[in-house]
Amino acid sequence: MAPTDETGQAAQQSPASGTTPPAPPPVGGAGANGRMPRWLPRAMVLALALVAVFQLGSWAFHQLTGLLINILIAFFLALAIEPAVSWMASRGMRRGLATFVVFIGVMIVSAGFVTLLGSVLADQIIKLIEGFPAYLDSVIHWINTHFRTDLKRVDIQEGVLRSDWLRNYVQNSATGVLAVSAQVIGGLFQLLTIALFSFYFAADGPRLRRAICSVLPPARQAEVLRAWEIAVNKTGGYIYSRGLMALISGVAHFVLLQVLDVPYAPVLAVWVGLVSQFIPTIGTYLAGALPMLIAFTVDPWYALWVLVFVVIYQQFENYVLQPKLTSKTVDIHPAVAFGSVIAGTALLGAVGALIAIPAIATLQAFLGAYVKRYDVTDDPRVHGHRRRGEGPGLLTRARGLWARRPTAERPGDGGSGMRSS
């Protein structure tokens, strides 16, 4: 057996004097020479690419917001006319021709309504301008009589014509003609875009559904087709029920205006019916303002009668007519409808207010098909009633509270404020 040297073994196990132990390998996978990890450059390039794609997508979305809103409006319009187009197509008419017939009918009705309303407004403006001197003379006479002044119409007209306010208004109006013309042209182009997209959506509806379902598995295809059918039923039902209520409202207001002998009663009745039904929340007030104004030119008391009738009819419509007509088409709670209109207005403005109710009705009906419901127990608390004998009565609770009051606060103690020991 070879001799062992404990001193030599200790020297071999311990590092030599004056030397440092080897450094541990760098964290992160870098080699001994301290190079950058191989995955770090690729991660940096991927992060920069993701940021660039996000910025590009955000910029493109903001640039195409107007087009996306137009497509959304066109899609809901196509859903609204889908029942009529499908009905014509089921009776042998080509789908494109049926869509064209429906569009022509809608355009004729819209153009006729705008033309009649424009003629009424133009006629009223002309009458107002022609009768303005007489109105001004009556106002001046009233002021001179009650305030003992000596105003003259000629002096007032010269003062207005020579005022800086009128000069600035004319200059601003002249410079704003180009901006107004650009807005009108942009509005017409927007209407044309919506009409084209809605026509293609309605005419090529089956082809569009087939193209969407071709990229989905069979289970998802059934869900998409079910959602599409629900959207068509709810949107079409909403439009048709609103149209029926607009017809009833127009007939009722026409009878009132005809009895009061207000001019342009048919056009005003159509205005009230359409505006009150297809402009949510504030449509009733906008609809009633125009017939009230024209009735005021005939007799101020007629304007008051129109206001009273509008308010009463609105209550009749909200509590009697609307629940019966919309219970099978757009069956949503009035509070939910009001909240959806507010949310749609906050998101998309007037467009969101118009499509909010059919969109919420579609979502509610679609989710209702997948939500499991149970029978509710016949408990009085479900109907807002308490069970008899449950909990102390009102008189018992009042006696308990009276008994808990301190002795000093009870009457008849002589105001001593001290408890008996």
Buried (B, 14 or more C-beta within 10 A) or exposed (E): EEEEEEEEEEEEEEEEEEEEEEEEEEEEEBEEEEEEEEEEEEEEEEEEEEEEEEEEEEEEEEEEEEEEBBBBBBBBBBBBBBBBBBEBBEEEBEBBEBBBBBBEEBEEEEEEBEEBBEEBBEEBEEEEEEEEEEEEEEEBEEEEEEEEEEEEEEEEEEEEEEEEEEEEEEEEEEEEEEEEEEEEEEEEEBEEBBBEBBBBBBBBBEEBBEEBBEEEEEEEBEEEBBBBBBBBBBBBBBBBBBBBBBBBBBEBBBEBBEEBEBBBBEBBBBBBBBBBBBBBEEBBEEBBBBBBEBBBBEEEEBBEBBBEBBEEBBEEBEEEBBEEBBEEBBBBEEEEBBEBBBBBBEEBEEBBBBBBBBBBBBBBBBEEEEEEEEEEEEEEEEEEEEEEEEEEEEEEEEEEEEEEEEEEEEEEBEEEEEEEE
